Structure formats: C-alpha cells, structure tokens
Amino acid sequence: MKKIQKNRRKFIKDISKLTLFVLLNQILFSKKIFAHNRPKVVVIGLGFGGATCVKYLSNFSRILDLVVIEKNEKIQTCPFSNLVIGDIMNYSSITFDPNIKFNNSNVRYIDSEKKKVFFNDHDTLDYDFLILSPGIGFKKDQISGYSLDNDSHVPHCWDGEKKLINFKKRLNRLENNSKIIISAPDYPYRCPPAPYERASMIAYYLKKKGLKYKIYVFDAKNSFTKKEIFLQEWKDHYTDSIKWISRDQGGQIVSLDQKNKIIETSNGTKLQADLIHIIPEQKASNLLSDSNLCDHDWCQVNPMTFEVNGQKDIFVVGDSIDAGDMPKSAFSANSQANILSINLVNLILQKDFIDPVFLNTCYSFSSKNRAFSITAWYKLNSSKDRIVSLGSKQSDILSNHEERFEESQHAYGWYETITKSLYS
Ligand SMILES: Cc1cc2nc3c(=O)[nH]c(=O)nc-3n(C[C@H](O)[C@H](O)[C@H](O)COP(=O)(O)OP(=O)(O)OC[C@H]3O[C@@H](n4cnc5c(N)ncnc54)[C@H](O)[C@@H]3O)c2cc1C
C-alpha cells in the first residue's frame, strides 16, 4: 500500500514537473514571437476540463486572446457531492465562485463552418480555436415511466446542477425501516464508482440518524470498479443493509411506476420502495450532437490534440469524449485538458506536439474517514489514435483502519488542491 502511494506520488510529481517545464519553455519561446494577430481561443464550460484549459492558457496572453463562457454563475462540483448527501460536507464547500473573468451565458449551437458560437439569447461570437468541455448529456426513454424533466422523480444529481438540496430533503423525510432503490447505469458513464459511493453515503447518513433501512442497488452491469472493497465495506460497516443486484440477477430496471413507487426489472421482479433514485444512462453533452460535432454516444477526437475527428480548430475534452481506456472523471478531464492546452500552444507556436501520458486516480468514501482508490496510467497506442492503459493499482481489500483513514486524507487533499488551483 505504502509502495503504491509512493509510486503514485512520484508519478504525479514527475507529470507536474514535466507540465511546468513545458509551460516555462513555451512562455520563453512565445516571448520571442511578435504576434500581430493573436488568435481568439474560446473555451466553453468552466468545469474540470474547461477550467484547467483556462488556467494553462491564461499564461499566454501574448500570443492568444482567451474568451471563457459558462452557463452557471457558480460551479457546483460533482466530486464530493456524495459527501454532501452523507452530511459530511456542506453544500457551500463544493460550490465555487470562479476567480476568472467569464461570459455567463448558455451556448445553444456551434456553426463549425462559419466558426461561430450561438447563444440562447441569439447573440453570437466568432472564434479561431474553440475548446469545449461541456460535461455529459442523458439518454432518454431507457426506463419506461422515468422522465428527466418530471420534478416528482428523485433528481439524479449527476450533472452539477442545483438539485442536491431537493435530494437531501427527500432523504431527510425517510422514516425507520425505509426501502431505497438506486439504479446504476451501464458503462460508460461519469465517475464509475460514484453510484456505489452514493449508496454508502446514504447508508452513512441514515445510520447516523439511528434509522434502520435497506438499500437495493440494481445494476445494469455485472461488475463494477472496486467492487470487492465496496462489498466488504458494506458488510463491515452497514451490516448488509446494502444489497447489490447484478444484471444477470435481474439488476436492470426496465420500468418505473412513479405513483405507486414500484420498479420492475428485466427478469420481471417488482419491488416497492420509499425512495427510488434512478441514475440515467449517459452520453455526450447535447450541445455537441445539436451542433453536429458528435454522431455517436461520445465525441470522437484525436487523443494527441483533442481536435474533433473530421473538424478543424474545434477541440473537446473531459466527459463528453470517447477517451479509450480512460474513465470519465475530474482527474482524467484535468489530465487531458493539460495536454490539450500544451499542444494547442504548440500548434499556435508551430512547434511539435508532445506525445502524451495521462493519469487518473478515483477515490471513493464508504464513510467519513474511510476511503480507497484506484490509480491508472495511460499513453497513446502505436497508431496514436486511442488512449490505452499502462496498468493500474488499487487499494488493498484488507487495508486496516489507519490506511483507509490515510486515503481519506489524500482524497480531501486532492479535492482541496484541484479546486483551489482551478477556482481561487
Ligand atoms: C456523484 C459524482 C461524484 C464524482 N466524484 C468524482 C471524484 O471523486 N473524482 C473525480 O475525479 N471525478 C468525480 N466525478 C466525475 C466528475 O464530476 C466529472 O468527470 C468532471 O466534472 C468532468 O469534467 P468536464 O469538464 O467534462 O465536465 P463538468 O465538470 O461537468 O463541466 C461542464 C461545464 O460546462 C458547462 N456547460 C455545459 N453546457 C454548456 C452550455 N451549453 N453553455 C455554457 N456552459 C455550458 C456546465 O455548466 C459545466 O460547468 C464525480 C461525478 C459524480 C456524478
């Protein structure tokens, strides 16, 4: 365990040193260039991918003009939102006022031929290079009777919009011996361990209130990341009050009767519950499909530059892309966005692209001071058109309390560092 953490810390240090070295080199080189016509770089989205690009590119005002667009006034992060549900953190500690000048508008459409961004209020903006990190969209009609727009359904709270308070109110109304159903979506989706962390945080919250409860996690998959550790943590800390039902055991929910609060699964099982929490199947942001930049579930990009396949001067990063073996996480979006930014500056300076390596660590909490993680390293395949895994390490299933506690401190530290570096 100590060795994994040492290796991980060394890798993070090496990558940070490399990014800093490239940044200093590029700044020195850019000072030698007298730019008559600085290209206009427009960034859409101030979540983890977009804010990372803004942070890096802000160092290059000599060679480019940066314009930033974000539809929300404040950023509410999905990372650590499960801890708000668990009452371990409060809502304000995951909500940020970005210390960045940005245009607070909703983008409706992008015309890639005219190189124009269209806003909801019919205003427009031209660009030379466009970076999009708009997060995710949701598939419709996957579960009969469930609708994303119906406010009587429990909000999914999977996109950083302001529905967490509504979710917590419903959780707070639960009485003793409540039944809760969570539906976990099929791959790929944003943050693979998060549905199971959410189940843990609901259990933590209800246990702390002294209530008895049963949580059923119905899964559209037959396995999930860090499964053995989650199952062990649930057994040890929630005395089997959380039950996981795999796809082969009939875990896929096919319909919801909202009025009577009953779900039906693929094998015909019907179950009534007091709270039914559907996490919908996911896809790239609607902005990309509406703008004809994505005709699959996920946007196809060149992983060296993040330029959209078949397009020029439009780059997409973060959860909306097909990132090969990389999972959709804030850590991944940050790692990809650094490479995108470095190689965009290289493009403007007419320098060679760097051949990227990427890193991801996903921490999960099972209670306030118990966390575990998986770390993986990535590079491009030999034809340079796909991100592939170089290997991964995960926490030990038998870790003792001190080790779980230590990992929880790393997780809090990671969150504080990334949010401070991007938003303050
Ligand atoms: C419950 C949960 C827990 C998670 N925990 C972790 C974790 O512990 N660690 C981790 O690494 N990852 C975690 N994640 C995943 C993480 O939230 C995402 O992977 C990350 O946010 C992806 O970054 P992004 O830039 O692609 O999208 P986002 O961070 O969602 O940013 C997208 C931004 O674009 C803006 N936007 C979208 N459309 C428009 C438009 N039309 N006009 C203007 N602005 C627009 C949005 O308002 C938003 O600010 C978690 C996710 C969930 C759901």
The ligand as an SDF file (V2000), in Angstrom:
LIG
                    3D

 53 58  0  0  0  0  0  0  0  0999 V2000
  -21.6090   11.8640   -7.7860 C   0  0  0  0  0  0  0  0  0  0  0  0
  -20.3180   12.1110   -8.5200 C   0  0  0  0  0  0  0  0  0  0  0  0
  -19.1130   12.0450   -7.8520 C   0  0  0  0  0  0  0  0  0  0  0  0
  -17.9170   12.2590   -8.5370 C   0  0  0  0  0  0  0  0  0  0  0  0
  -16.7280   12.1630   -7.8480 N   0  0  0  0  0  0  0  0  0  0  0  0
  -15.5700   12.3080   -8.5080 C   0  0  0  0  0  0  0  0  0  0  0  0
  -14.3280   12.1950   -7.8040 C   0  0  0  0  0  0  0  0  0  0  0  0
  -14.2820   11.9720   -6.5770 O   0  0  0  0  0  0  0  0  0  0  0  0
  -13.1700   12.3370   -8.5150 N   0  0  0  0  0  0  0  0  0  0  0  0
  -13.1720   12.6020   -9.8600 C   0  0  0  0  0  0  0  0  0  0  0  0
  -12.0860   12.7010  -10.4430 O   0  0  0  0  0  0  0  0  0  0  0  0
  -14.3380   12.7180  -10.5520 N   0  0  0  0  0  0  0  0  0  0  0  0
  -15.5270   12.5870   -9.9170 C   0  0  0  0  0  0  0  0  0  0  0  0
  -16.7060   12.7420  -10.6080 N   0  0  0  0  0  0  0  0  0  0  0  0
  -16.6870   12.9680  -12.0710 C   0  0  0  0  0  0  0  0  0  0  0  0
  -16.5160   14.4530  -12.4390 C   0  0  0  0  0  0  0  0  0  0  0  0
  -17.5560   15.2210  -11.9120 O   0  0  0  0  0  0  0  0  0  0  0  0
  -16.5200   14.6360  -13.9510 C   0  0  0  0  0  0  0  0  0  0  0  0
  -15.7540   13.6360  -14.5620 O   0  0  0  0  0  0  0  0  0  0  0  0
  -15.9340   16.0090  -14.3350 C   0  0  0  0  0  0  0  0  0  0  0  0
  -16.7810   17.0020  -13.8100 O   0  0  0  0  0  0  0  0  0  0  0  0
  -15.7840   16.1380  -15.8490 C   0  0  0  0  0  0  0  0  0  0  0  0
  -15.3610   17.4220  -16.2020 O   0  0  0  0  0  0  0  0  0  0  0  0
  -15.9670   18.1340  -17.5110 P   0  0  0  0  0  0  0  0  0  0  0  0
  -15.1960   19.3910  -17.6690 O   0  0  0  0  0  0  0  0  0  0  0  0
  -16.0270   17.1710  -18.6230 O   0  0  0  0  0  0  0  0  0  0  0  0
  -17.4910   18.4470  -17.1240 O   0  0  0  0  0  0  0  0  0  0  0  0
  -18.0680   19.3690  -15.9680 P   0  0  0  0  0  0  0  0  0  0  0  0
  -17.1470   19.4410  -14.8210 O   0  0  0  0  0  0  0  0  0  0  0  0
  -19.4650   18.8920  -15.7370 O   0  0  0  0  0  0  0  0  0  0  0  0
  -18.1310   20.8180  -16.6260 O   0  0  0  0  0  0  0  0  0  0  0  0
  -19.0170   21.1420  -17.6600 C   0  0  0  0  0  0  0  0  0  0  0  0
  -19.3050   22.6440  -17.5770 C   0  0  0  0  0  0  0  0  0  0  0  0
  -19.8280   23.1030  -18.8230 O   0  0  0  0  0  0  0  0  0  0  0  0
  -20.9000   23.9790  -18.5690 C   0  0  0  0  0  0  0  0  0  0  0  0
  -21.7940   23.9380  -19.7390 N   0  0  0  0  0  0  0  0  0  0  0  0
  -22.4130   22.8300  -20.2250 C   0  0  0  0  0  0  0  0  0  0  0  0
  -23.1540   23.1480  -21.3140 N   0  0  0  0  0  0  0  0  0  0  0  0
  -22.9950   24.4780  -21.5030 C   0  0  0  0  0  0  0  0  0  0  0  0
  -23.5260   25.3920  -22.4570 C   0  0  0  0  0  0  0  0  0  0  0  0
  -24.3870   24.9750  -23.4100 N   0  0  0  0  0  0  0  0  0  0  0  0
  -23.1840   26.7020  -22.3750 N   0  0  0  0  0  0  0  0  0  0  0  0
  -22.3360   27.1220  -21.3980 C   0  0  0  0  0  0  0  0  0  0  0  0
  -21.7960   26.3090  -20.4550 N   0  0  0  0  0  0  0  0  0  0  0  0
  -22.1160   25.0050  -20.5150 C   0  0  0  0  0  0  0  0  0  0  0  0
  -21.5620   23.4030  -17.3050 C   0  0  0  0  0  0  0  0  0  0  0  0
  -22.3450   24.3720  -16.6410 O   0  0  0  0  0  0  0  0  0  0  0  0
  -20.3560   22.9550  -16.5090 C   0  0  0  0  0  0  0  0  0  0  0  0
  -19.8640   23.9580  -15.6390 O   0  0  0  0  0  0  0  0  0  0  0  0
  -17.9360   12.5570   -9.9360 C   0  0  0  0  0  0  0  0  0  0  0  0
  -19.1520   12.6350  -10.6080 C   0  0  0  0  0  0  0  0  0  0  0  0
  -20.3370   12.4000   -9.9170 C   0  0  0  0  0  0  0  0  0  0  0  0
  -21.6560   12.4900  -10.6650 C   0  0  0  0  0  0  0  0  0  0  0  0
  1  2  1  0
  2  3  1  0
  2 52  2  0
  3  4  2  0
  4  5  1  0
  4 50  1  0
  5  6  2  0
  6  7  1  0
  6 13  1  0
  7  8  2  0
  7  9  1  0
  9 10  1  0
 10 11  2  0
 10 12  1  0
 12 13  2  0
 13 14  1  0
 14 15  1  0
 14 50  1  0
 15 16  1  0
 16 17  1  0
 16 18  1  0
 18 19  1  0
 18 20  1  0
 20 21  1  0
 20 22  1  0
 22 23  1  0
 23 24  1  0
 24 25  2  0
 24 26  1  0
 24 27  1  0
 27 28  1  0
 28 29  2  0
 28 30  1  0
 28 31  1  0
 31 32  1  0
 32 33  1  0
 33 34  1  0
 33 48  1  0
 34 35  1  0
 35 36  1  0
 35 46  1  0
 36 37  1  0
 36 45  1  0
 37 38  2  0
 38 39  1  0
 39 40  1  0
 39 45  2  0
 40 41  1  0
 40 42  2  0
 42 43  1  0
 43 44  2  0
 44 45  1  0
 46 47  1  0
 46 48  1  0
 48 49  1  0
 50 51  2  0
 51 52  1  0
 52 53  1  0
M  END
$$$$
